[in-house]
């Protein structure tokens, strides 16, 4: 699976996300957010080493339930899931190393 470059306007339900099998990165943000834009380079570099991780990019904002269910307050917020269970979280990451480290917690070699 490759890194998503487009925010999904329609978010999945929390139940759908909780039911996902395998390693998943859920990214909350907005396309106009400067912090979100700045994080894309480091995120792409880190994701390149973890192609099997599912990447769900969710446009967050007022009235968006999924972000509230994860208590997202700042963008981007990256939530690293293993089998639907949160393992790690990064808020406003600015370097690929911290993202790689979190990815390694959910993407273990076979």
Backbone bond lengths (Angstrom), bond angles and torsions (degrees), N, CA, C in turn:
res aa  C-N    CA-C-N  psi(-1)  N-CA   C-N-CA  omega(-1)  CA-C   N-CA-C  phi
1 X - - - 1.444 - - 1.520 109.13 -
2 X 1.278 116.17 140.97 1.459 120.26 -178.41 1.520 110.30 -101.29
3 X 1.320 113.95 166.41 1.458 120.02 176.42 1.524 109.73 -66.83
4 X 1.317 115.63 135.16 1.460 120.99 174.17 1.525 108.98 -77.20
5 X 1.319 116.48 141.52 1.464 119.59 177.32 1.516 112.11 -112.55
6 X 1.327 117.32 -3.32 1.452 121.51 -177.46 1.523 110.10 -121.56
7 X 1.326 115.55 132.01 1.454 119.95 175.91 1.524 109.76 -71.37
8 X 1.322 116.19 134.36 1.465 121.38 176.19 1.525 108.37 -77.28
9 X 1.319 116.30 126.32 1.461 120.76 178.70 1.527 110.79 -76.54
10 X 1.336 116.78 -29.16 1.460 121.31 178.20 1.519 107.49 -104.82
11 X 1.318 114.94 118.70 1.457 119.60 -176.60 1.521 111.55 -88.92
12 X 1.336 116.26 148.73 1.464 118.79 172.84 1.529 109.19 -72.10
13 X 1.305 116.73 167.13 1.461 120.01 175.93 1.528 109.07 -80.00
14 X 1.299 116.67 162.83 1.461 121.08 176.87 1.526 109.61 -62.43
15 X 1.321 117.08 -37.26 1.460 120.74 179.52 1.528 110.99 -63.05
16 X 1.336 116.75 -39.56 1.464 120.57 178.18 1.532 110.34 -64.65
17 X 1.317 117.24 -43.20 1.469 120.99 -179.83 1.529 109.90 -66.95
18 X 1.326 117.07 -43.83 1.470 120.53 179.26 1.524 111.66 -61.60
19 X 1.324 117.69 -25.98 1.460 122.04 -178.35 1.517 114.77 -89.73
20 X 1.321 118.00 1.21 1.470 120.59 -179.20 1.525 111.13 -70.42
21 X 1.302 115.44 134.87 1.466 120.90 176.83 1.529 108.73 -91.09
22 X 1.312 115.56 150.45 1.458 120.35 174.66 1.515 113.90 79.60
23 X 1.340 115.80 -175.15 1.462 121.23 -177.27 1.523 111.95 -77.70
24 X 1.324 116.15 132.21 1.457 122.14 -177.92 1.523 109.79 -139.99
25 X 1.314 115.67 136.88 1.464 122.11 172.33 1.518 107.20 -110.98
26 X 1.329 116.57 121.18 1.460 121.70 175.38 1.528 106.84 -105.88
27 X 1.321 115.30 121.06 1.474 122.05 -178.97 1.522 107.94 -109.31
28 X 1.328 116.13 122.23 1.461 121.82 175.94 1.523 108.89 -104.87
29 X 1.333 116.10 134.48 1.459 120.33 179.00 1.508 110.24 179.39
30 X 1.324 115.13 -157.18 1.463 121.56 178.32 1.530 107.98 -149.30
31 X 1.340 117.63 147.47 1.466 120.06 -176.33 1.522 113.64 -64.54
32 X 1.315 118.45 -24.59 1.465 121.89 -178.88 1.526 113.21 -91.24
33 X 1.328 118.16 -4.98 1.472 123.70 -176.58 1.532 110.50 -74.85
34 X 1.317 116.67 121.06 1.459 121.58 179.70 1.519 113.39 -61.25
35 X 1.335 117.33 -39.59 1.465 120.86 178.02 1.532 110.33 -64.23
36 X 1.335 115.82 -38.53 1.472 120.74 178.54 1.519 110.82 -65.48
37 X 1.322 116.30 -43.21 1.457 121.06 178.91 1.523 110.72 -63.25
38 X 1.327 117.21 -41.79 1.467 121.34 -179.28 1.529 111.92 -66.24
39 X 1.318 117.30 -28.43 1.467 121.02 -178.02 1.523 112.96 -79.21
40 X 1.328 118.50 -13.38 1.462 120.41 -173.28 1.527 113.24 -65.71
41 X 1.318 119.07 -38.38 1.466 121.25 178.02 1.517 112.43 -61.96
42 X 1.350 117.83 -54.58 1.466 119.19 177.22 1.532 112.80 -60.79
43 X 1.316 116.54 -36.59 1.463 120.30 179.01 1.530 110.65 -64.67
44 X 1.319 117.35 -44.35 1.470 121.31 179.24 1.526 110.65 -62.69
45 X 1.331 116.87 -41.56 1.469 120.79 179.55 1.532 110.79 -62.74
46 X 1.312 116.78 -42.95 1.460 120.48 -179.47 1.527 111.54 -70.92
47 X 1.324 117.27 -42.65 1.467 121.37 -178.53 1.526 111.60 -65.75
48 X 1.320 118.15 -27.81 1.468 121.46 179.90 1.527 111.22 -59.28
49 X 1.322 116.98 -28.89 1.465 121.40 -180.00 1.535 112.71 -89.11
50 X 1.326 116.10 -2.22 1.463 120.80 -178.38 1.533 109.78 -135.59
51 X 1.334 117.20 62.64 1.463 120.34 -174.53 1.532 114.60 -66.50
52 X 1.318 118.53 -18.61 1.453 120.66 -178.82 1.526 113.00 -85.77
53 X 1.335 117.63 -3.62 1.464 120.52 178.36 1.525 109.37 -81.94
54 X 1.320 115.93 126.99 1.472 121.97 175.47 1.529 107.83 -70.46
55 X 1.338 116.61 134.03 1.467 121.72 -179.88 1.518 108.71 -119.16
56 X 1.324 115.81 116.01 1.461 121.76 177.75 1.520 107.37 -111.55
57 X 1.312 115.79 120.05 1.463 122.32 -176.33 1.527 107.26 -108.60
58 X 1.329 116.89 112.86 1.460 122.44 -172.47 1.526 110.29 -111.82
59 X 1.328 115.22 125.80 1.470 119.41 172.97 1.519 107.41 -74.87
60 X 1.317 115.66 118.13 1.453 122.01 -175.57 1.525 109.34 -103.06
61 X 1.288 116.56 164.42 1.457 120.99 177.53 1.516 111.04 164.10
62 X 1.309 114.98 -173.22 1.455 122.59 -178.44 1.532 110.18 -56.81
63 X 1.322 115.00 132.31 1.456 120.43 178.01 1.518 115.11 79.12
64 X 1.328 118.22 4.65 1.461 121.42 179.93 1.525 108.46 -90.40
65 X 1.304 116.12 116.18 1.461 121.58 -171.31 1.521 114.60 -72.38
66 X 1.333 117.21 -38.14 1.462 118.73 -175.25 1.529 111.17 -62.27
67 X 1.313 117.31 -45.94 1.463 120.35 177.97 1.516 112.32 -61.11
68 X 1.330 116.75 -39.12 1.463 119.67 178.77 1.517 110.71 -66.91
69 X 1.338 117.42 -35.56 1.461 119.67 -179.08 1.528 111.57 -66.00
70 X 1.337 116.72 -23.44 1.471 121.81 176.00 1.533 111.73 -99.33
71 X 1.328 118.05 7.07 1.468 123.70 179.51 1.531 111.82 57.55
72 X 1.338 116.55 39.97 1.459 121.35 177.94 1.522 108.63 -72.83
73 X 1.335 116.08 128.78 1.463 120.97 179.99 1.523 112.00 -122.25
74 X 1.327 117.50 -29.90 1.468 121.97 -179.40 1.522 109.42 -125.76
75 X 1.310 115.55 152.67 1.466 121.72 178.95 1.512 110.34 -113.94
76 X 1.305 118.05 149.93 1.454 124.28 -15.16 1.519 111.47 -74.67
77 X 1.300 114.85 148.93 1.458 121.89 169.76 1.514 106.36 -116.14
78 X 1.324 115.63 125.63 1.467 122.13 178.71 1.523 107.85 -107.00
79 X 1.320 116.09 124.85 1.454 121.26 178.74 1.526 107.89 -116.30
80 X 1.315 115.56 123.45 1.457 123.36 -175.28 1.529 108.21 -101.39
81 X 1.314 115.66 118.10 1.463 121.67 -175.30 1.520 111.19 -115.06
82 X 1.310 115.74 144.20 1.462 122.10 171.54 1.520 106.60 -124.97
83 X 1.317 116.55 109.93 1.456 120.49 -177.11 1.520 112.62 63.12
84 X 1.328 116.88 34.07 1.454 121.48 179.20 1.519 114.98 83.73
85 X 1.322 117.35 -2.47 1.466 122.39 -178.40 1.524 109.78 -103.54
86 X 1.333 116.75 130.70 1.466 120.60 -179.89 1.524 110.59 -68.11
87 X 1.346 114.28 128.22 1.456 121.17 -179.85 1.526 110.19 -111.59
88 X 1.328 116.42 -36.51 1.469 120.84 -178.71 1.518 108.96 -150.60
89 X 1.342 114.73 163.14 1.460 121.31 179.55 1.520 108.45 -149.04
90 X 1.324 115.71 137.44 1.461 121.60 174.44 1.524 108.29 -127.18
91 X 1.314 116.46 135.94 1.460 121.80 177.22 1.522 107.76 -116.02
92 X 1.321 115.24 125.30 1.468 123.38 -178.88 1.530 112.68 51.13
93 X 1.326 117.52 53.38 1.464 119.07 178.05 1.521 110.38 -66.35
94 X 1.331 115.64 143.23 1.472 118.95 -179.13 1.524 112.30 -126.70
95 X 1.347 116.52 9.34 1.463 118.40 177.77 1.523 110.12 -144.33
96 X 1.322 115.12 147.84 1.463 121.21 -177.20 1.522 112.13 -67.87
97 X 1.340 117.95 -30.08 1.462 120.23 -176.61 1.523 112.51 -62.97
98 X 1.336 117.32 -42.91 1.468 119.15 179.63 1.527 110.37 -66.23
99 X 1.328 117.60 -35.48 1.458 121.22 178.04 1.527 109.92 -69.10
100 X 1.332 117.26 -43.06 1.477 121.19 177.39 1.529 111.01 -58.98
101 X 1.323 115.17 -43.25 1.466 119.37 -179.06 1.531 110.57 -62.05
102 X 1.317 117.82 -42.91 1.462 120.79 178.57 1.532 110.47 -67.65
103 X 1.340 117.06 -40.59 1.465 120.25 177.79 1.519 111.60 -61.01
104 X 1.335 116.90 -37.12 1.460 120.14 -179.26 1.527 112.02 -66.14
105 X 1.324 117.18 -20.26 1.465 120.21 177.54 1.528 112.27 -75.14
106 X 1.333 117.53 -23.50 1.471 120.25 -179.42 1.531 112.64 -109.59
107 X 1.316 117.02 -17.38 1.464 121.27 -176.23 1.519 109.56 -114.78
108 X 1.323 114.06 85.28 1.461 119.27 -177.32 1.520 110.28 -93.47
109 X 1.336 117.58 142.09 1.474 120.08 178.50 1.521 111.12 -60.69
110 X 1.319 113.90 145.99 1.490 119.07 -179.46 1.501 111.82 -69.84
